């Protein structure tokens, strides 16, 4: 019969306890991705928002419509920024250090 402690113990594997270096790689890649996406998105969103606001405002469009249009355009523009920033961060900070 098995002892009571061995029934409840889970054997440890390399997947259960990642080393500190591996955690730092993932954290560094995530931080770079997050900052890059936030900064580029904010800058590009601000420029596009000002341009759209000026054009639509000069055409007499209501503020609510300008806000909605700017939000939609900002979301659509943010998708490729996020994708390419994520792809770059993973390739540079994770995949290059694994291989």
C-alpha positions in Angstrom: 0.0 0.0 0.0 1.3 3.5 -0.8 2.1 5.9 1.9 -0.4 8.7 2.4 2.1 11.5 1.5 3.0 10.0 -1.9 -0.6 9.8 -3.0 -1.0 13.6 -2.7 2.4 14.7 -3.9 2.8 15.7 -7.5 6.1 15.0 -9.2 8.0 18.1 -10.3 9.0 18.5 -13.9 10.9 21.2 -15.8 7.5 22.7 -16.9 6.3 23.3 -13.3 9.2 25.5 -12.2 10.6 27.8 -14.9 14.0 29.2 -14.2 14.3 32.9 -13.4 16.0 33.7 -16.8 13.1 32.3 -18.7 10.6 34.3 -16.7 12.7 37.5 -17.3 12.8 36.8 -21.0 9.0 36.6 -21.2 8.5 39.6 -19.0 11.0 41.7 -20.9 9.3 40.8 -24.2 5.9 41.7 -22.8 7.0 45.0 -21.4 8.7 46.0 -24.7 5.5 45.0 -26.6 3.3 46.8 -24.2 5.3 50.1 -24.2 5.8 50.0 -28.0 2.2 49.4 -28.8 1.0 52.0 -26.3 3.4 54.7 -27.5 2.9 54.1 -31.2 -0.9 53.7 -30.8 -1.2 56.9 -28.8 0.9 59.0 -31.2 -0.7 57.7 -34.3 -4.2 57.8 -32.7 -3.6 61.4 -31.7 -2.5 62.5 -35.1 -5.4 60.7 -36.8 -7.8 62.0 -34.3 -6.8 65.6 -34.8 -6.9 65.2 -38.6 -10.3 63.6 -38.5 -11.7 66.1 -36.0 -10.5 69.0 -38.1 -11.9 67.6 -41.4 -15.2 66.4 -40.0 -15.6 69.5 -37.8 -15.1 71.8 -40.8 -17.8 69.8 -42.6 -20.2 70.5 -39.8 -20.4 66.9 -38.5 -21.7 66.6 -34.9 -19.2 66.0 -32.0 -20.8 62.6 -31.2 -20.3 61.4 -34.8 -16.7 62.6 -34.8 -16.0 60.8 -31.5 -17.6 57.6 -32.9 -15.7 57.8 -36.1 -12.4 58.5 -34.4 -12.9 55.6 -32.0 -13.6 53.2 -34.9 -10.6 54.4 -36.9 -8.4 54.2 -33.8 -9.4 50.7 -33.1 -8.8 49.6 -36.7 -5.4 51.3 -36.9 -4.4 49.8 -33.5 -4.9 46.2 -34.7 -1.9 46.1 -37.1 0.2 48.1 -34.6 -0.4 45.5 -32.0 0.2 42.6 -34.3 3.5 43.8 -35.7 4.7 45.0 -32.2 3.9 41.6 -30.8 5.5 39.7 -33.6 8.7 41.8 -33.3 8.9 41.5 -29.5 8.4 37.7 -29.6 11.0 37.3 -32.4 13.6 39.6 -30.8 13.2 38.8 -27.1 11.9 35.2 -26.9 12.6 33.2 -30.1 16.1 34.5 -30.6 17.1 33.5 -27.1 15.5 30.1 -27.2 17.2 28.9 -30.4 
